[in-house]
Amino acid sequence: IKEFNVKQSIRFALKKHDDYVMFGMVAVALELVPLANFVFFWTNVVGAALWTADVIIEEQRGASRRLVNSHGLIANVGGAGIPHYAVQRMNNDSY
């Protein structure tokens, strides 16, 4: 998903090592429950996928915040930006 090379992948995994260990411990514990392990296997897969999606979304938000701060723009849905002075003027204009 992230198209990391091996070094980048290891660096990323080491940053989140404790989180991964805790997730894995809970996942294994849930899968050891007799009969319920069929359900817990799939909930663990879904949980890991949702966690990955959250990481990607947070990185995208961080990137757009950095872009907004570096260019003095306010990002909108279309991906374009509106200069701060234009927004202030729109807010101050009375109709």
Phi and psi in degrees as a GROMACS rama.xvg file:
@    title "Ramachandran Plot"
@    xaxis  label "Phi"
@    yaxis  label "Psi"
@TYPE xy
-92.8151  -7.67014  LYS-2
55.6482  45.7511  GLU-3
-81.9139  150.67  PHE-4
-83.9036  -179.951  ASN-5
-62.1349  -45.3835  VAL-6
-63.0453  -42.8842  LYS-7
-64.9378  -39.458  GLN-8
-63.3056  -44.2413  SER-9
-64.563  -43.8175  ILE-10
-60.5364  -43.9714  ARG-11
-64.3057  -43.5548  PHE-12
-65.764  -37.5714  ALA-13
-67.9583  -31.3506  LEU-14
-64.1855  -35.1176  LYS-15
-106.144  18.4354  LYS-16
-52.663  -49.4532  HIS-17
-62.3422  -40.5818  ASP-18
-63.1972  -42.5151  ASP-19
-65.2757  -39.5149  TYR-20
-64.3941  -45.2388  VAL-21
-63.5202  -43.8283  MET-22
-60.4737  -44.9805  PHE-23
-63.7448  -39.6488  GLY-24
-63.848  -44.5382  MET-25
-66.1327  -42.2878  VAL-26
-60.5233  -45.9971  ALA-27
-65.2201  -42.8679  VAL-28
-60.1075  -42.5798  ALA-29
-67.1266  -36.0267  LEU-30
-74.7733  -10.8268  GLU-31
-84.6836  -8.91909  LEU-32
-73.5289  120.718  VAL-33
-60.611  142.499  PRO-34
67.1231  -40.6325  LEU-35
-76.6734  -12.3426  ALA-36
-63.6327  -24.6914  ASN-37
-64.6497  -40.2214  PHE-38
-73.2565  -45.6611  VAL-39
-65.1477  -29.0778  PHE-40
-58.6501  -47.9441  PHE-41
-72.3063  -35.332  TRP-42
-67.678  -31.9725  THR-43
-67.6258  -39.6279  ASN-44
-63.6163  -45.8664  VAL-45
-64.3144  -41.8592  VAL-46
-60.5445  -41.7262  GLY-47
-65.3958  -39.9279  ALA-48
-65.8575  -41.9034  ALA-49
-65.7006  -38.3878  LEU-50
-62.169  -44.4125  TRP-51
-61.3095  -42.8616  THR-52
-61.8702  -41.109  ALA-53
-62.2102  -41.4134  ASP-54
-61.7647  -45.058  VAL-55
-65.3651  -43.203  ILE-56
-63.1271  -43.4666  ILE-57
-63.0081  -38.7678  GLU-58
-65.6847  -38.5912  GLU-59
-66.7696  -40.397  GLN-60
-63.7232  -41.9307  ARG-61
-63.2694  -40.0705  GLY-62
-66.0428  -40.805  ALA-63
-70.999  -32.2095  SER-64
-64.6607  -42.6424  ARG-65
-63.545  -39.1256  ARG-66
-64.9677  -43.9826  LEU-67
-62.2381  -45.9892  VAL-68
-67.097  -36.586  ASN-69
-76.3182  -26.5508  SER-70
-107.844  -2.64953  HIS-71
66.6947  32.9458  GLY-72
-114.168  156.699  LEU-73
-106.607  118.449  ILE-74
-72.0322  144.698  ALA-75
-122.659  -177.637  ASN-76
-61.6089  -37.6144  VAL-77
-74.3395  -6.05843  GLY-78
93.019  -13.1175  GLY-79
-80.9478  175.021  ALA-80
-129.958  156.657  GLY-81
-117.536  128.009  ILE-82
-59.9967  148.118  PRO-83
-56.5047  -41.6785  HIS-84
-63.8329  -31.9527  TYR-85
-69.7329  -38.9134  ALA-86
-66.7156  -42.831  VAL-87
-61.2194  -40.1931  GLN-88
-66.5983  -41.8482  ARG-89
-62.3782  -37.952  MET-90
-71.798  -30.0438  ASN-91
-86.8353  -21.2092  ASN-92
-69.1783  134.848  ASP-93
-105.869  139.275  SER-94
